[in-house]
């Protein structure tokens, strides 16, 4: 699961997809996850990194990550 | 090293070109407490879902309505509209404040009597009164508001055999410049039917015509419509005085004042569009005072306001059961209180807020109730923060009609508690259980 090359993310979480012209905003943790995905990290690595840094149960994060990634797919931000 | 506070990852599309009608997104304001008591604690003790009523709000609202009318008109009498909320405790608060009772069925009539309302302070409205109902009402000297000619003739027949002269008023329907026009109740003003009914009553000599009544509709946002209605009833009163030298004791303007809830499809929120009691009072009392009714014979002004007096006092508390993502990407939140408890969600976009929130990030969310039915939707689309299962929601302004029109469907109906003016909590209607239903069901022998 990779973020499209046409997607740019700014430091404050503004997302622009130059292939569609759509723009989005991310909260802090959403921005971190998108960055990790852009760097090619797998689900398990992303989960590991986030639960090391944040106060969250792995099961809850896993559920939130799946939901978040389904939204990325919904918004057409992932490579086919 | 301490870990950082977690917030779930969120992405929202930025939609340019579709401005919010108010130019900015409103912040979610949680309701953690009701009358100083924690929502969480109330639900821990009394269960979820839970209806909560505030006695202080009921009394404050009633007093502000009374003040709006009493400062403008010499004689005012409110009658509590039982159908809006006929929990005995609620009715008794209104009766303590001085309200009479306005009932529309034998069930409500008996409730009013059992709440200690004297028979001569009960207004009996509605299209369905049996002969027996009428006889009981006459016996108790109640005020019978006649809905149709069949009722009028039944009354004349009873009065012919009775020692007591029934006290009656007629309900009048009319054009007040608003839509929809409620034409199905009472006698029409414009086509002369109302005047015809009044003539029959006066010429019969068997009935004591004490009042004139109208109820122009519900959730009326135009106070001017009440002014027009008061004007037309005043005209009937003047005609009675001229022709029969008979002066009615009261003019009953019914109910129908709006509450601050937002109707589905309304452009602006109800909090912005709902007229104040002063605006309604001004329209009604000006029309009566400026009419040609002689000052010595000004009738008492009766009001049967229900919704506007009780809506703000009621809260429905619930708990999040689950979150889902719908196929089109919308978020859905399922809560344990649905249309079975919140009947008014069929016509209002109820405000639904969390009891506490950890983040101001919101998403367009559909809020579903717990019923296994497609129609069980509390809000189609509302900007709502993500709540986890077990977290609490609060729906304010649910005091009117929900506790009378709620449905016993699939689940038991929950506790209703009243927070009194000293912050004590009283269960005023207990949660239903298996016994509630077993006591009224009968199983034929062969199925046992």
Boltz contact constraints between the chains, C-beta under 6 A:
constraints:
  - contact:
      token1: [A, 23]
      token2: [B, 14]
      max_distance: 6.0
  - contact:
      token1: [A, 24]
      token2: [B, 11]
      max_distance: 6.0
  - contact:
      token1: [A, 24]
      token2: [B, 13]
      max_distance: 6.0
  - contact:
      token1: [A, 25]
      token2: [B, 12]
      max_distance: 6.0
  - contact:
      token1: [A, 26]
      token2: [B, 11]
      max_distance: 6.0
  - contact:
      token1: [A, 27]
      token2: [B, 10]
      max_distance: 6.0
  - contact:
      token1: [A, 27]
      token2: [B, 361]
      max_distance: 6.0
  - contact:
      token1: [A, 29]
      token2: [B, 7]
      max_distance: 6.0
  - contact:
      token1: [A, 29]
      token2: [B, 9]
      max_distance: 6.0
  - contact:
      token1: [A, 30]
      token2: [B, 9]
      max_distance: 6.0
  - contact:
      token1: [A, 30]
      token2: [B, 10]
      max_distance: 6.0
  - contact:
      token1: [A, 30]
      token2: [B, 11]
      max_distance: 6.0
  - contact:
      token1: [A, 33]
      token2: [B, 9]
      max_distance: 6.0
  - contact:
      token1: [A, 53]
      token2: [B, 4]
      max_distance: 6.0
  - contact:
      token1: [A, 54]
      token2: [B, 3]
      max_distance: 6.0
  - contact:
      token1: [A, 54]
      token2: [B, 4]
      max_distance: 6.0
  - contact:
      token1: [A, 54]
      token2: [B, 6]
      max_distance: 6.0
  - contact:
      token1: [A, 55]
      token2: [B, 3]
      max_distance: 6.0
  - contact:
      token1: [A, 55]
      token2: [B, 6]
      max_distance: 6.0
  - contact:
      token1: [A, 56]
      token2: [B, 6]
      max_distance: 6.0
  - contact:
      token1: [A, 64]
      token2: [B, 8]
      max_distance: 6.0
  - contact:
      token1: [A, 67]
      token2: [B, 325]
      max_distance: 6.0
  - contact:
      token1: [A, 68]
      token2: [B, 9]
      max_distance: 6.0
  - contact:
      token1: [A, 70]
      token2: [B, 325]
      max_distance: 6.0
  - contact:
      token1: [A, 71]
      token2: [B, 11]
      max_distance: 6.0
  - contact:
      token1: [A, 74]
      token2: [B, 329]
      max_distance: 6.0
